[in-house]
Amino acid sequence: MGSIGTLLSWGSDGWLDEIAYGVFVTVSLAVATLPLGLLIGFFVALAKQSSEASVRMAGNIYTTIFRGLPELVTLFLVYYGAQIGIQAVIRTVQPGATVDVNSFISGMVALGVVFSAYVSEVFLSAFRAIPRGQYEGGYAIGLTKGQTMRLVVLPQLIRIALPGLANLWLILLKETALVSAIGLNDILRWSGIAARVEREPFLFYSFAALMYLCLTIISSFGINKIERAVGPQEPAR
Amino acid sequence: MSAAQQTTDDMAPPPRPPRGWPRARIVGYCLMGLWILAGLALVGYLAAAWNLVWFEKYIPTYFSGLKVTLMLVVISTVLGAILSLPIAYARMSGNKVLSAIGYGYVYFFRGTPLLAQTFLIYYGFGSFRPQLEAIGLWSFFREAWYCAILAFSLNTSAYQAEILRGAINSVPKGQWEGAASLGLHKLQTLRKVILPQAMIVALRPYSNEVILMVKGSAVVSLITVADLMGVTRLAFSRSYDFQAYIWAALIYFALVETLRNLVAWIERRITVHLER
């Protein structure tokens, strides 16, 4: 057992390099999930504000399911479900094959669908804040539906949705901690390993909490920057 | 646009849905078809995986797990609510030191994952075993169940303090002033004037917090508490039967949906006087 300085040093004596790698994994998982979740969430929001009842219903079912399940359950369903499912498919061709599903991809999919369900709600309320006249104005000057969406609605939509999305980003960042349960070497898992090896659980787990806190603080600064860059929330009329 | 015109616009009937088969309808029916297929596949899977021995062996454990989950949520929500009062007070106080402490507390618990907090309390406090034994608290920190309750109460108290603060701040200042001019003192004002109005605002965030607690409670299975997720993991690791997770998902889903609809019903009941 060394001093705190040695335990948290870089290199083979300390654990700082391992935990730094864990920070890298956590951040890359969250960053990889973000575009996936935003994209799915946007289309689900589009579905939920459609004029066609069946499309709305399909979108609402998606949100209800993934907001109603605990994230950990979704994660395990995706991880073990994909493993057993793919294995069953492959075994029809090649009996006795075993499949290991990548925990990073599983984490990305599971966190992505949950994140997108919440994102769709944020986008939906942003859609409702944009007056009909904006669409009608777009059509009146001859833009197609897609162009109106891309050039007129989307810029306003993002500005209105930004605070909500920023909140969801912070939640996503914290939820990545769950993937340590399916064996991905993120901050929490490396800290757990270090804590067990060095028998200093309090030191390493509080260090892990500190790392998450740092990520949150850095994110808040970034979010503030972006919010200032895109201007005031209310579009000038 | 004048106000009168606005009302007639609002009251105009919605446009008739288009007839025939526009593209959106085809897409919608396809998507709904997919959901129905997924539902049928789920039922089909459960029927195919039906195994009376498995069912009789593990389903009773699910009910005890559900009981543990509910107890954890109820106990920590209540403890968290009590704990949130001084935190919200500190956060709103004019005293700089006090409000900084409140801010730090809330920032820590909202800025770190619940799982990390749970690990910190259950595994981390093991570092202080000699000291804890000396003051007789070791038997508390040795039990995963007590640690889970402690971690969850602390966590939810931070969120609930923010909800409380937001709700109280949402009541206009004139309400305080009006009550003061009637000669009510601060505590009376809070109890009889401010809180009844603030609680309507707070109901939805509070219920969201309870639902988040129900969903978040699944992480206690990772510190060996036998909650619903804990018994599921055990059933899966013993039988390697995937239906273990399906049943857990169904139970959690039913629980969360029941709660959500219950709250929506309560909200409709208590805001009757605000509807026009």
Chai-1 contact restraints between the chains, C-beta under 6 A:
chainA,res_idxA,chainB,res_idxB,connection_type,confidence,min_distance_angstrom,max_distance_angstrom,comment,restraint_id
A,S50,B,A24,contact,1.0,0.0,6.0,A-B,restraint_1
A,E52,B,A24,contact,1.0,0.0,6.0,A-B,restraint_2
A,E52,B,R25,contact,1.0,0.0,6.0,A-B,restraint_3
A,E52,B,G28,contact,1.0,0.0,6.0,A-B,restraint_4
A,S54,B,G28,contact,1.0,0.0,6.0,A-B,restraint_5
A,S54,B,Y29,contact,1.0,0.0,6.0,A-B,restraint_6
A,S54,B,M32,contact,1.0,0.0,6.0,A-B,restraint_7
A,V55,B,A24,contact,1.0,0.0,6.0,A-B,restraint_8
A,V55,B,G28,contact,1.0,0.0,6.0,A-B,restraint_9
A,A58,B,L31,contact,1.0,0.0,6.0,A-B,restraint_10
A,A58,B,M32,contact,1.0,0.0,6.0,A-B,restraint_11
A,I61,B,W35,contact,1.0,0.0,6.0,A-B,restraint_12
A,G68,B,F253,contact,1.0,0.0,6.0,A-B,restraint_13
A,G68,B,V256,contact,1.0,0.0,6.0,A-B,restraint_14
A,G68,B,E257,contact,1.0,0.0,6.0,A-B,restraint_15
A,L69,B,A249,contact,1.0,0.0,6.0,A-B,restraint_16
A,L69,B,Y252,contact,1.0,0.0,6.0,A-B,restraint_17
A,L69,B,F253,contact,1.0,0.0,6.0,A-B,restraint_18
A,P70,B,K215,contact,1.0,0.0,6.0,A-B,restraint_19
A,P70,B,A218,contact,1.0,0.0,6.0,A-B,restraint_20
A,P70,B,Y252,contact,1.0,0.0,6.0,A-B,restraint_21
A,L72,B,A218,contact,1.0,0.0,6.0,A-B,restraint_22
A,L72,B,V219,contact,1.0,0.0,6.0,A-B,restraint_23
A,V73,B,A248,contact,1.0,0.0,6.0,A-B,restraint_24
A,V73,B,A249,contact,1.0,0.0,6.0,A-B,restraint_25
A,V73,B,Y252,contact,1.0,0.0,6.0,A-B,restraint_26
A,F76,B,Y245,contact,1.0,0.0,6.0,A-B,restraint_27
A,L77,B,Y245,contact,1.0,0.0,6.0,A-B,restraint_28
A,I84,B,F242,contact,1.0,0.0,6.0,A-B,restraint_29
A,K174,B,P113,contact,1.0,0.0,6.0,A-B,restraint_30
A,A177,B,P113,contact,1.0,0.0,6.0,A-B,restraint_31
A,A177,B,L115,contact,1.0,0.0,6.0,A-B,restraint_32
A,A177,B,A116,contact,1.0,0.0,6.0,A-B,restraint_33
A,A181,B,L222,contact,1.0,0.0,6.0,A-B,restraint_34
A,L188,B,A116,contact,1.0,0.0,6.0,A-B,restraint_35
A,P201,B,Y123,contact,1.0,0.0,6.0,A-B,restraint_36
A,P201,B,G124,contact,1.0,0.0,6.0,A-B,restraint_37
A,P201,B,G126,contact,1.0,0.0,6.0,A-B,restraint_38
A,P201,B,S127,contact,1.0,0.0,6.0,A-B,restraint_39
A,F202,B,G124,contact,1.0,0.0,6.0,A-B,restraint_40
A,F202,B,S127,contact,1.0,0.0,6.0,A-B,restraint_41
A,Y205,B,F119,contact,1.0,0.0,6.0,A-B,restraint_42
A,Y205,B,L120,contact,1.0,0.0,6.0,A-B,restraint_43
A,Y205,B,G124,contact,1.0,0.0,6.0,A-B,restraint_44
A,A208,B,A116,contact,1.0,0.0,6.0,A-B,restraint_45
A,A209,B,T112,contact,1.0,0.0,6.0,A-B,restraint_46
A,A209,B,A116,contact,1.0,0.0,6.0,A-B,restraint_47
A,A209,B,L120,contact,1.0,0.0,6.0,A-B,restraint_48
A,Y212,B,T112,contact,1.0,0.0,6.0,A-B,restraint_49
A,Y212,B,P113,contact,1.0,0.0,6.0,A-B,restraint_50
A,Y212,B,A116,contact,1.0,0.0,6.0,A-B,restraint_51
A,L213,B,G111,contact,1.0,0.0,6.0,A-B,restraint_52
A,L213,B,T112,contact,1.0,0.0,6.0,A-B,restraint_53
A,T216,B,G111,contact,1.0,0.0,6.0,A-B,restraint_54
